Amino acid sequence: MAKKKYRPYKRRLKFWPVFTIALLFLIQIGVFALIFYKYIGYLQISLTGWILVLAIFSIYMVNKDEDPDIKMSWIILEALFPIFGILLYGFFNLLPGKKKAKESLEARKAISSQYIFQDEEVFKRLGEKNRAQASLSKYLQGWGFPVYQNTDLRYFHQGEDFFESVFEDLEKAQHFIAIEFFVISPGLILDRFYEIFSRKIEEGVKILFLYDGTNNLFLPKKVMDRFERIGVDCRQFLPINAVLTSVHNNRDHRKIIVIDNQVAYTGGVNLADEYANLYNKIGHWVDTGVRLEGEAVSSLTALFFEMWDFREEDDQLGAHLLPLKEEKPGEAFVIPFGEHPHMRDSIGENVYLEIINRSIDYVYITSPYLTITDKMSSALKLAAQRGVDVTLVFPHIGDHKKIPLAVARTYYEELAPYGVKIFEYAPGFVHSKTLVSDDEVAVVGTINMDYRSFYLHYEDGVLVFCPDFALTLRGHIEKLIDQSIYMTQEEYKKTPLHLRVKGRVLRLMAPLM
């Protein structure tokens, strides 16, 4: 019932940016029509000019250090809309918004680097254990993400267990709670957070609540006002409004909870009832998360405050890096990491590629979406050809009017002939973002197998080198596979023709969506 109550608010506001873009497209079409009908005698000159502009733009794009699929999508857009395509490219890539965001994040990272650094003894132990794992760790160190030990890990294979553990730890908070989420929705989960926060505020605990600005498209203001009234410090990350900017396409997709710098959580879950199967949105909802206790929590604390202080000059990180109460010994090597769209590298994609390329026995990946680059596709196909069991698990019931699922299925025919196994979870929706390989290495976080996560969003993940953790994650994915449909060529052809056509058309623009 809560969903129906708030749906009109969502409908009324969310189309303003889309309306603006649509209006620009209509103006473009009008210009073409005017040129064609009024200046038909000069059509040859006009076409020559358009071809010249397209050629110059294509040469510029081909020589850019960027993913080939992204470059091709921009060239296609420019070919279809010669004037508007260049203006849109300039809007998203050349205006100062991205430059300012990059400078701000670099300033925040410089502050974090004063507190977050590599313990060389830990790195040495990892190198002695596994040189390949140490080389991947070295790459992440270069971006400010050290490898830790002395960290206790707990994996959650469903949102219900994740939230119950979170609630228990929130009740134990003594100094501060910091949370960062992409989606917030009224319901039982959010009410439980409110109840706990009300008590903790009275106990003197400081609470920081950061959420992505897309929530103001559908979330009534009164929902967050009640948190602010009890003393919770709330901030929106880049609120959406009708005036488009070049950074509105870059959303905070992270999900982080930090408690007293002692315990931290991340994973696929958002603050909404469907993530704990309290609301049946599209069948059984599969989501995962991980709990960290110990030294590695500091990196997630730093990631949170880099976003919290995004436009600020303050250094709040140092004051919140409280000393550990006790060491949490363990064999696991743990690397929490983050990425943002203004980095030179796509860290999440590179971590996935490195694991896939070094795999020997198997690679299992779960994700709700699939729109991948050519290099990711090539890595998956090559691994399968090398004899690696490459298994991908996606939802069988699609969200967003089945558009992402239609696009994802266009890759099935491309990957399956090379031996990549693709399964769709029949009972509902797989929202988990996980990777596990060779009973040695695993990743749990917020990163989807799509362009938005790899190139456009702010994301986070936890890379773990630990056989026990990997085996636990592997066991969970195998249980999903047992309830899934093996997407053979015959199964794929059961997809309605109109969805197959829609998927292939939309794939042209998938790198920009």
N, C-alpha and C positions, 0 to 999 in steps of 0.2 A: 504493500500500500504506500509505503514511503516513496518508492520510485515514481508512482503515478502522481503523487503530490508535487514532486519537484520537476517533473518532465516539462510542463509548460514554460517554466523559467528557462530551462535549457534551450528549448526551441526558440524562444523569443530572442535570445542574445547571441547564440553561437554562430549565426550566419553572417554577421556583420563583416568580418574579414573576407569570407567567401564572396559576399555580395560585391565588395570593392574590386576583387580580382575579376569577377564575372563582368562587371561594368567596364573594366579596362579591356577585356577581350572583346566586348561588344563595340567599343570605340574603335579597336583595331579592325574588326570586320567592316565597320562603317567606312573607315579610311580606304580599305581595299576596294569596297564597292564604289566609292566616289571616284577613285583613280580609274577603275575599269570602265565605268559608264560615262564619265565626263571627259576623261582624257584617253579614250580608247585609241586615238590616233598615235599617241606616244607610248603605247603599251610595250613596244619592243624596247624602248629606252628604259622604261620602268623595270622590266624584267631583267635587263642587263645590269641595272643598278642593284637590284635585289640579289642577283647571282654573285656580283662582286662583293657585296656586304657579307653574304653567307660564306664566300670563299675566305675572306679575311678573318671572319669570326672562327671558321673551322680550323684554319692554320693556327690561330691563337690558342684554341682549345686543345688541339692535338699536341702542342708543345708544352702544355701545362703539366706539372707534376701532380696528377690527380688520377683517380680510378678511371679506367677506360669506359666503364659503363655509365658513369656520371657524365663524362665528357660527351659520349654519344647521345645521351638524353638531351643535353643542352643544344647540341647541333640539330637534332630532330626538331626540338621546339623552335629554334631559330629558323629552320627551313619552313615550318608551318606558319610562323608569325614573325617575319623578318624584322619588323620594328619592335614589336612588343617583346620578342624573345631576348633581344639585347638589353632592353630596358629592365626586364625582369632579372636577367643575370647580373646586371650592374647593381640592382637593388639589393640582391641577396649576397653579393660577393665583394662589391667595391665601396659601398657606403661605409662611413666611419663607425657604425654600430658594432660590427664584429671586431674592429681594431681596438675599440675601447674595452670591449668585453675581454679580449685577449690580454690587454695590458693589466686590467684589473685582476684577472686570474693569476697572471704571472707575479703580480705584487703579493697576492695572498700566498702563493706557493713559496715565495722567497721568505715569508714569515714562517711558514710551516717548516721549512728546511732548517731553521734554527733549533727545532725541537725533535724532528723526525729524521733519524739518520741510521745508517747501517751498523749493527754490531758485527765487526769483522770476524769474530770467533764463530758466530752463527753461520755466516756465509762460508767460512772455511770448512765447517762441519758438513754443510750441504755439498760442497765441492768434493769432499772426500767420499761422500755417499753416492753421488750421482753427478757427473760432470755436465750432462745434458740439462738437468734441472737447474744446476748452478748457472748455466749460460742464460737460461730464460730469466732467472732471478736477476742476473747482471743487467739484462735489458730493462727490467722494471726498476731497478735501482737508479738507472740513468734518468728516470722520470720521477724520482723521489719516493719510491715505494720499496722499502726494505723488506727482507725476509726475517721472520721471527720464529723463535721457539717459545717455550714456557707459555703456551696458549692451549687452553682446553676447548675442544670443538664439540658441537652437537648439531647434527643434521635433522631437519624436519621435513618429512615427505608429504605433509598436508598442512593447510593453513590453520585448522582447528588446534593442532598441537603447538604450532608456532605461537599463536596468540595467547594460549594458556600459559606458556612459559614466559612470554613477554609480560603478562599481567603479574605473575609472581615476582619477577625481577623489578618491575616498576614499584611494587609495594615496598621493596627493600631500599629504594633510593634515599640517599642522605644528603647529597649536595646538589646535583643537577641532573636533569633529563633533557636530552636533545633528540628531536625526531624530525625526519625529513621524508616526505612522501609525495608521490606523483598524483595519486587519486585519493580524494576524500569524499565519502558519501554518508549521509545520515543513516543511522541504524544501530543495532545492538553493539557492534564493535566500537563505533565512535562514542556511544553512550558510556561504555565501560572505561574508555580512556578518560572521559570527562569526570566520571566518578572518582577514579584514582587520582587524577590531577587535582581535583578539589581538595582531597585529603592531604596530598603531598605539599601543595601550596601552603596550607595551614601549618605544616611542619617546618616550613622555611626552605623547602627545596625549590631551586630555580628551574623553570621549565621553558625551553625554547622550542617553538613549533614552526618549522619551515615547510611550505607546500607550494607546489607549482602553480603558476598564475592562470593556467587553463581552467582551474577550478572555479574561477569567477564567472565562467560561462554558464554554469549550471548550479553551483552551490549557493543557496541563499545566504546573504550577508549575516543574517541572524545566527546561523550555525556556528560561525567562527567568533561572532561577537560574544557568545556566552563563554567561550574559552578565555577571551580577553578580560571579561568582567571578573573572573575569579583570579586573574593575575598571571595568566599564561602569556608569554611574549610571542606573538604571532607575526610572521612575515610571509608575504607572497614573493615567489621568485618570478620576475618579469610578468606582471599581470597583463592579460590580454585585453585589448580594447579595439575599437573600430579603426584606429589609426595604425596602419601596418608599419613595422620597423624591420630592419634586416636581421634582428635577433629573435623575433617572435617565433620563428620556425625551430629554434633550438630550445628544447624543453628539459626541465629537471626531472628525469625519469628515475632518479635514485630512490631507494627505500632504505633508510638508515635509522636505527635507534641506538643511542649511546646513553649509558647510565653510569654516572660517576667515573667515567674513564676506566671502569672495571669490567663492564659487560657491554657487548654490542651485538646487534642483529642486523642482517641484511638478507635479501632474497627477492622473490617475485611478488610477494604479497603487498597489497595496498590496504588503506583503511576503509574497507567496505565489506558488507556482510557476505557477498558472494565468495570472497576469498577464503572464508571459513565455512562455506557451504551452509550458512544460515539463511541464504536466499538462493533459490534455484533459478539462476539466470539463463543458463544454457547447458543444463545437465550438470553432472558432477564436476566440480572445479578442482583441478589438480594444480597445486602450487607448492613451492618449496622455500626453505630458508635455512640459515645457519646462525648459530649462537657462538660467539667468541667470548672467552673469559681469560684475561691475561695480557701479555705484552702487545699482541697484535691489535688490540682495541685502539691503541693510540693512533694508528693510521686512519681508522674510520672516524675517530674524533677530529682529526685534522681535516679530513674530507668534508665533514659537516661544517666546520667553521670557515673553510674556504668559501663555501656557498653562502653561509649565514652573513659573513662580512663582505659579500661580493662587491658592494658599492661603498663600503666603509673604509676608514683609515685605521680603525682600532685593531689591536691585537688581543683578541679574546681567547685565542687558543692556549697560550701559556698559562692563563689562570685556570683553565679547565683540565689540563693534563695532570690530574691528581696522581700521586704515587700509588703503586699497586699495594693492596693489602697483604697479599702473599703471592709467591710464585706459583705458577701452574705448570709443573713439569710435564713434558710430553714428547713423543717422538716426531710429531707432525712439524713440518716446516710450512709456515703460513704467510701469505702475502696478500693483504687487502690492497686493492688498487682502484683507481678511478680514471675516467677519461672525459674529455669535453670536446666540443666540435671545433675549438680553435687551436687544437694541438696540431703539430706537424704530422704526427703518426696517429693511426687508428689503433690504440693500444689493445682494446678488447678483441678486435679482429686479428691482430698480430699474435696475441696469446693463443687464440683458438688455432690459428694457422700453424704455429710452432708445435703445438701438441699433436695436431693431426699429422703434420709432416714427419714427426718423430715416432709416431705410433707403430707398434709391431703386431700386437694381437687384436685389439679392438678399440673403437671409439664410439661411444654412445652420446647422443646429443638430444636434448629436449628443448623445444621452443614453440611459442604460439604462432610464430610467423616465419616465413621463408622468402626473402628477396635478397639474394646474395650476389657478390661480385664474381667476376670471372675467375679471379685468383682463388677465391674460396671454393667455387665449383670445381676448379681444376685440382685443388688439394684433396677434396673429398673423393673425386674420381680416381686420382692417382693412388691414394691410400687403398681404395677398394681393389684396384688392379694389382697392388703389391700383396694382396692376400689378407689385408686387414678387414676385420668385421666392422664395417661402417654402417651404423644403424641410427636413423633419425626418427624421432617421435613427435608428431604434431597433433593438433585437435582434429576430430572428425566433424565436430559441430562448430561452424565458423561464427565469429562475431562481426560487428560492423557491416551488417547486411551481406555477409559471406564474401565481401570483396577481397580481403587479405587471403582467404583460403583459395579463392579462384586464381589469384596471382601465384600463390605458393605451388599449386598443383601444376603450373606450367613448367616447373623445374623437375617434376617427377620423371617425365619422359626423357629429360636430359641426363639425369643422374642414374636412374635404374639400369640402363643398358651396361653401365660400367661396373655393376655389382653393388651399388649403394642400396641398402635396404631401407625402405620408408614405411612407417606405420602411422596410422591415425587412431587415436584413442577413442573408442566407440562410445563409452558412457557419457562423454561430455567434452569439456574444454581443458586442454593442457596449457597452463600459463607459466609453468616453471621454465627457468632458464638455467640449464645445467649442462655440463660436459664431464665425462669421465673416460679415462683411457688406461688400459694395461694394468689395472689394479694398483696404480701408483700415483696418478695425478688426477685432480678434479677441480672444477670451477663451479661455484654457486654464486649467483648474483642477479643483476637486473638486465643483463645484456641479451637481447633477442638476436636471432639470426636474420637481421634485416638491416637495410641501409640507415634507418633512423637511429638504431642503437649504435651501429658502427661509425656513423659519420655526423649525425645531426643532434643527438641527445647528450645530456650529461648522464653518465652511467657509473656504476660501481660493481665490483665483484671481489670474490675471495678465491685466490689460487691456493690449493692445498696439495702438498706432497706428503702423502700418508696412505699406506696400504689399507689400514682399517677403515678410514673415511671413504676411500675410493670403493671398497667392497660394499659398504653400506649404500652408497649412491647407486652403484651398479645393480644391487639387489632390488632397489626401488624401481629403477627403470625396467628391469626385466619383468616385474609385476605389471607395469603399465603395458608392456608389449603383449603379455598374455591376454589382456583385455582389448587389444587393438586389432584393426583391420590391416592386413598386409597389402599395401597398395601396388599390386602388380599392374601391368599394362591393361589387363582386362578390367580390373577394378577402376582404374583411372577413366576408362572409356565409359563407365557408368555415370560419370559426371554429366549433368545436362549440357547439351551443346551450347546453349546461350551463356552458361558460366565459363565454359572452356574458351569461347570467343572473347568474352569480357576479360578474362584473365590475361590472354595474350595481348589484347589491345592495351590494357592498363600496365602491363609489364614494360612497355615502351618508356613510361614515365616513372616507373618504380624507384629508380635511384633518386628522384627529386621529391617523392611523396613523403 
